[in-house]
Amino acid sequence: MTDIPAKTRQIAPLRTPTDLGADATRDIAAALTALLADMFALYLKTKNFHWHLSGPHFRDYHLMLDEQGDQIFATTDAIAERARKVGGTTLRSIGHISRLQRLADNDADYVTAQDMLAELAEDNRALIGFLRATHVVCEEYNDVATTSLLEVWIDEAERRSWFLYECTRSNH
């Protein structure tokens, strides 16, 4: 280990070599970073509702939200690593997430189970729009690796939205 203080050491910039070009790096990394902020916001809201759920369908909803939270969280590392692989950087803090997230938090002391599911269904539908917009950016620069991943995440978000919607339907 070196004895040189961190403030005086020469630090190499985080530049991952890529053939996509500077404009692609800037635009794709920015789109992925905003998407990552939304994924973390949705993950935390899903876990919040999972932890604070109550009512007659508690077990089924509790397990479904746990599964959905795991699926959302599983995307986060891949999104951040794609931003780095294309030569960009990504999120650095909770504050960074809060500045970029487009999905609203829910800090209410009590939310009914039906309202939780409806809000998560709406958030997943909004996320689908963000995923599609990110896909357009990546497609513009022929970033087929990222577009391929985004297509899987769109399908997963559509499935989450569908399940949540079906759980909120009345029997009338």
Backbone torsions as a table, in degrees:
resi	resn	phi	psi	omega
1	MET	NA	146.0	-177.3
2	THR	-84.2	150.9	177.9
3	ASP	-94.4	3.4	-178.9
4	ILE	-77.4	126.3	178.0
5	PRO	-59.1	147.6	-177.3
6	ALA	-56.1	-36.1	-176.9
7	LYS	-67.1	-23.7	-176.9
8	THR	-103.7	-10.8	178.5
9	ARG	-71.4	145.6	173.5
10	GLN	-77.6	123.0	-179.2
11	ILE	-105.9	127.7	177.8
12	ALA	-74.8	135.6	178.3
13	PRO	-64.5	153.1	179.3
14	LEU	-81.8	84.5	179.3
15	ARG	-122.2	104.4	176.5
16	THR	-86.3	127.1	179.1
17	PRO	-61.7	136.1	178.3
18	THR	-149.9	153.4	177.6
19	ASP	-94.2	6.6	-176.2
20	LEU	-79.7	-22.7	179.3
21	GLY	96.4	160.6	-174.6
22	ALA	-63.8	-41.7	179.7
23	ASP	-64.0	-43.4	178.7
24	ALA	-62.8	-45.2	179.0
25	THR	-57.1	-48.8	-179.2
26	ARG	-60.8	-51.8	-173.1
27	ASP	-72.0	-42.6	-179.2
28	ILE	-68.9	-45.6	179.5
29	ALA	-61.6	-39.8	178.6
30	ALA	-64.8	-44.2	179.4
31	ALA	-64.4	-41.7	179.2
32	LEU	-67.9	-36.6	179.9
33	THR	-67.1	-42.4	175.6
34	ALA	-63.4	-41.9	177.7
35	LEU	-61.7	-41.6	178.9
36	LEU	-62.4	-41.1	177.0
37	ALA	-60.5	-41.8	178.3
38	ASP	-66.8	-37.9	177.8
39	MET	-62.9	-43.1	177.9
40	PHE	-65.6	-40.2	178.2
41	ALA	-62.6	-44.0	179.6
42	LEU	-68.3	-38.7	177.2
43	TYR	-59.2	-49.5	-176.8
44	LEU	-66.3	-38.7	177.9
45	LYS	-65.5	-41.4	178.8
46	THR	-61.3	-43.7	178.3
47	LYS	-68.7	-38.9	176.0
48	ASN	-54.9	-50.8	-179.0
49	PHE	-67.5	-37.2	175.8
50	HIS	-57.8	-44.7	-177.9
51	TRP	-72.6	-30.1	-172.2
52	HIS	-110.1	13.3	-179.3
53	LEU	-71.1	144.1	172.0
54	SER	-151.6	161.8	176.9
55	GLY	128.1	-178.1	-172.1
56	PRO	-65.4	-25.0	-179.9
57	HIS	-106.1	27.4	-173.7
58	PHE	-48.7	-54.6	-173.5
59	ARG	-60.1	-48.9	-178.6
60	ASP	-62.1	-46.8	-178.9
61	TYR	-68.2	-40.5	179.6
62	HIS	-59.2	-46.4	179.7
63	LEU	-67.7	-40.3	179.7
64	MET	-63.6	-44.7	-179.1
65	LEU	-67.6	-33.3	175.8
66	ASP	-64.2	-45.4	178.1
67	GLU	-62.3	-43.8	179.9
68	GLN	-66.1	-40.6	177.5
69	GLY	-60.4	-43.4	177.8
70	ASP	-60.6	-41.6	-179.3
71	GLN	-65.4	-42.6	179.1
72	ILE	-64.2	-47.6	-179.2
73	PHE	-60.6	-35.1	-178.9
74	ALA	-62.1	-22.6	179.6
75	THR	-79.2	-22.6	-168.0
76	THR	-62.8	-44.8	-178.9
77	ASP	-66.6	-40.7	179.5
78	ALA	-63.9	-39.2	178.7
79	ILE	-64.7	-48.5	-179.8
80	ALA	-62.2	-42.1	-179.7
81	GLU	-67.8	-32.6	175.3
82	ARG	-63.8	-42.6	178.4
83	ALA	-58.4	-40.7	178.9
84	ARG	-71.7	-40.3	-178.5
85	LYS	-63.7	-31.2	179.8
86	VAL	-87.5	6.0	173.8
87	GLY	100.7	2.7	-178.9
88	GLY	-101.2	-170.6	173.5
89	THR	-122.0	179.1	-176.7
90	THR	-147.0	-159.0	-175.0
91	LEU	-54.3	147.9	-179.9
92	ARG	-126.3	-13.8	-175.6
93	SER	-164.9	169.7	173.7
94	ILE	-62.4	-39.8	177.4
95	GLY	-59.7	-40.1	178.1
96	HIS	-62.4	-42.9	177.2
97	ILE	-58.7	-48.9	-175.6
98	SER	-63.6	-29.8	178.4
99	ARG	-74.6	-27.2	-174.8
100	LEU	-102.7	-24.3	-173.2
101	GLN	-62.2	140.5	178.2
102	ARG	-104.7	-13.5	177.0
103	LEU	-90.1	134.6	-177.2
104	ALA	-77.1	144.0	172.8
105	ASP	-74.7	164.1	172.6
106	ASN	-132.2	104.5	-178.8
107	ASP	-102.5	15.3	-177.7
108	ALA	-61.7	145.0	178.0
109	ASP	-66.9	-32.9	179.7
110	TYR	-144.5	132.5	175.3
111	VAL	-134.1	132.9	178.7
112	THR	-65.6	156.7	179.4
113	ALA	-58.2	-43.8	-179.2
114	GLN	-63.9	-38.7	177.7
115	ASP	-68.8	-36.6	176.0
116	MET	-59.2	-50.6	-176.8
117	LEU	-65.0	-40.8	178.9
118	ALA	-64.1	-41.9	179.6
119	GLU	-65.8	-41.6	178.2
120	LEU	-66.9	-36.1	176.8
121	ALA	-62.4	-44.5	178.5
122	GLU	-63.2	-43.7	179.5
123	ASP	-63.8	-39.8	178.2
124	ASN	-66.8	-35.8	176.0
125	ARG	-65.9	-40.5	176.5
126	ALA	-63.6	-41.5	178.3
127	LEU	-60.0	-38.9	177.5
128	ILE	-57.5	-42.2	176.7
129	GLY	-62.1	-41.5	178.0
130	PHE	-65.8	-39.4	177.8
131	LEU	-63.1	-44.3	179.1
132	ARG	-64.0	-40.7	178.8
133	ALA	-64.9	-38.8	177.1
134	THR	-66.2	-38.1	177.3
135	HIS	-59.1	-42.2	179.7
136	VAL	-61.2	-43.6	178.9
137	VAL	-61.1	-47.0	-177.8
138	CYS	-67.3	-37.6	178.7
139	GLU	-64.2	-37.4	179.6
140	GLU	-57.6	-34.6	-178.3
141	TYR	-101.6	11.4	178.6
142	ASN	59.0	36.4	176.4
143	ASP	-87.4	79.5	-173.9
144	VAL	-67.8	-30.2	179.5
145	ALA	-64.1	-45.2	-179.8
146	THR	-70.6	-41.1	179.5
147	THR	-61.6	-36.1	178.5
148	SER	-62.8	-45.0	177.7
149	LEU	-64.0	-43.1	-179.4
150	LEU	-59.9	-37.0	179.4
151	GLU	-62.8	-38.0	176.5
152	VAL	-66.8	-44.5	-179.0
153	TRP	-67.2	-32.6	174.3
154	ILE	-62.6	-46.6	179.0
155	ASP	-60.2	-42.8	178.9
156	GLU	-63.8	-42.8	179.6
157	ALA	-66.5	-37.6	176.7
158	GLU	-63.1	-40.1	178.7
159	ARG	-65.8	-44.3	177.5
160	ARG	-59.4	-46.4	-179.3
161	SER	-61.0	-42.7	178.9
162	TRP	-61.0	-50.0	-179.5
163	PHE	-60.3	-44.9	-179.8
164	LEU	-63.5	-43.0	177.8
165	TYR	-60.1	-48.2	-178.2
166	GLU	-61.6	-32.4	179.2
167	CYS	-72.7	-18.1	-178.6
168	THR	-98.2	-4.8	-178.8
169	ARG	-72.4	139.3	175.3
170	SER	-84.5	162.0	-178.1
171	ASN	-86.8	10.1	-177.2
172	HIS	-87.6	NA	NA
